Amino acid sequence: MDALPRPLFARSESLAERTTTPRHRHPWAQLSYAISGVLRVHTERGRFLAPPQRAILIPPGLLHEVISSPQTEMRSLYIDQRAVAWAPEHCQVLAVSPLLRELIRAFGALPAEYDEQGAEGRLAAVLLDQLRAAPAIGYSLPWPGDARLRQLCEALYEQPDLSLSLKQWSERLQVSEKTLTRQFQRDTGLSFRAWRQRLRLLSALPLLEQGQPVTDVALACGYESTSAFIAAFGQLFGTTPGALARTPDR
């Protein structure tokens, strides 16, 4: 599209296979939300992940790609930048309340050129109000700018159960452990250990959404102890892996 037909535009997609969009940007904001399946958004500075009941708000003009897991029921909202002047200039993962979820579903059934002055326009206004009120949550992973750190992070992102220490990584990358530690903190705001733990926990979300047993998920994400995985999961997400896998009413 060259322009949106209305300040708010909805798009629905049923994606049977894993799908990745080419990197792109557009002059409007985008809310990517999955009724089922898990969405990931990649930008130069972060990785953002949304299981059901979470959504990713992408600001206007930001270069990004969207990756969906198999069997994803995706609902996207494209929003005129004037309607989201309050949004930050970076991606956010938002909690989707039952009310916001139903508003997204109802709006998706409207025609593209809905009546802005009537009931349809009022529904769009309420949806935008609820979107603005949605709390941001920490389902994101900062991404480094340094090329050597990116190499390290890409390897761990593809295989989160890799158990190489920072010392071993420093030997592989031919840089001192002290330098690597300093660069990691500078580029991501996290220590290597904290970053890797967040990566592993975020990597668990698609597996849990697929219904895999918690013990299998813990092992696949690099945890030798299921109890340690559950404890770390609760600290980051405020819930248990089992509760997240049983998200009702999708």
N, C-alpha and C positions, 0 to 999 in steps of 0.2 A: 504493500500500500504506500502511496505517496502521502496520504493524509488520512486521519481518522474521520469516519462519517459522523461521529458524535464525540463529545469529550470522553465518553466511556464506551469501549467496544469489547465484546466477548468473543472468545473462540474456544470451541470444544474439540478435543481430539482423543481417539481411542488408539493406543499404540501397543500392538501385540509384541513387537520386538524392541530390544534396546535401541534407542534412537539418539543421535547427536546432531545438533544443528551446527552449521559452519559458524565460525566467529563472526559476529555482526554487531551493529549498533543501530538505534533508531531514535527519532526525535521525541518519542513519547516514553513514558514509564511502562513497565510491564510487571504484572503480578502473576507469577507462575504457581499454580496450585494443583495438586493431584488428589482426587477423591480416593484413588487407590494407586499403589506404586510409589516410587521414591524419585524425586527430582534432585538433580545437582546443577548448580550454576557455577561456571568457572570464569574468573576474571584474572587480570594480571596480578592482582594483589590478594586474592582469596579464593577459597573453595567454600561453597554454601550448599547445604543439604537440607531437604525438606521431605520427611515422611508424611503420611496423611495427617490432617489437622494442623499442618504447618504450611506456610507459603513463603516464596522468595520475592521480595520487591526489588526490581532492577530499575535504577534511575535512568532518566533520559540521557542518551549520548554515550552510555558506558559500553565499551567493547566486551562482549560476553558470548558464551556458548551454553546451551541447555542440554543436559543429558538426562534421559528418562530410562528407568528400569523397564524390563519386559512387563507386559500387562498393566500399563499405566493408563488411567483415565484422567486426562489432563484438562484443566479449565484455566484459560489464560484471560487476563484482563489487560487491555491496552488503554492507557490513561493519558489524556492531554497533560503536558507538563504544567500548565497553569492550574490544573486541578490537584496537583501534588506538590505545590510550591513548598510545602512543609517537609517534604521528604529529604533525607540526607543525600550526599553525593556518592554514597557507596551502597552496595547491596545490604539488605537486611533480611534475616529470617524472622517471620512473624508468626505468632500463635493465632490460629483461626478458631474463633469461638463458634458454638453451634449456630448463633444468629448470623454471623458473617458467612458461614458455610452455606446456609439456606439462602441468604441474599445473593451469593455468587451463583448458586444453582438457578434461582428464579430469574436473575438478570440474564443468564445464558439462554433462556428460552425466549427472550424478547427479540424483535427484529432489529437489524443493524441500525436502521434509521427510526429509532423509537421516538415517541412524542415527548420532547423535552419539557413541554409546558403542562403535561398531564400526569397521570398516576405513574407512568413509566419513568418520567423524569424525576419524580419524587423518590421512587425506588432507587434510582441511580444515586441520588443525593444522599440517601440514608446509607447505601453501600459505601460510598466514599467516606462518610462520617465514621462508620464502623472500622473501615480500613485505617483511618488516621488514629483511631483509639487502640488498635491492635498492638499488644506489647511485643517488642523485639526480644528474641531469645538467642542463646549462644550456640546455634547449630552451624558454626562457621569455623574455618581454619585459615589463619593468615598465611599468605604465600610470600616467600622471600624474593627480592629483586636480584640478589647475587647469583651468578650463573652456577657456581659450585654448589651453593645451597639448594638451588632448584634441582640439580641433578640428584642430590641426596633425597630431597622431598618427593620427587617424582618416583624414585625407586620404592620408597616407603608407601606412597599412595597406592601404587600398583600391588604391593605385597606388604600389608600392614603387620604381618607376623614376623618380618625380618627382625632378628635379635642383635644385629651388629651394634656395638657400643659406639659412642662418639669418638673414642680413641681409634677404633677400627675404621670409622668413616674418615677420620683425619688422615690416616695412612693411605686409604684409597684415593683421596682427593689431593694428597700431597700438600697438605697445609697443617700447621700446628693445631693441636687440640685447643689451645688457648685462643688462637685466632678464630677458629670455627665456633667456639662458644660465644665469643664476643659478637661475631657477625650474626649468629642465629638470634641472639637477644635483640640486636639492633634492627634486624630486618623483620622479625615477627612479633617482637614484644613478649616472647615466651622463651623459656629455657628449652633445650633440646628434649629433655625428659618430658616436660609439660606438653610440648607440641606433639610429640609422638603419642602420648597417652590420649590427647584429644583426637588425633587422627584415628587411633584404634577404636575409640568409642563411636566416632562418627561412622567409621566403616562398618560397625555392627548394625546400624539402623536398617540398611537395605536387607540384610540377612534376616533380621528379626521380622521385618515386614513380610518376607517370603514364608515365614512360619518355621524357620529352622530352630532346632532345640537350642536353648540358652548355652548349654555346655559346648555344643559344636561351634556356636558363634564365638564364644570366649576363646576357644583354641584357634579358630581361624583368624582372630584378630590379635594373636600374640600373647594371650593370657594363659599361664599354666594352671591357674587356680580359678574355678568358677566363682568362688566367693569373693576373690579380689576383683574380678570383673564386675560383679554385681555391685560391690561397694563403690568402685570408681564410677560406674554408670549412674548410680544414685547421686553422687556428689555433683556430677556435671549436669544431669538432666532432671534431677528431682523426682525420679520415679524408678521403678524396677524394669529390667529388660522384659520380663513377662507381661507386665502391665502395658508396656508400649506395644508389644506384639498383639495384644488383645484389644486394640483401639476399637470401640464400638461404633456402629452406625456410620459407616463410610458411604 
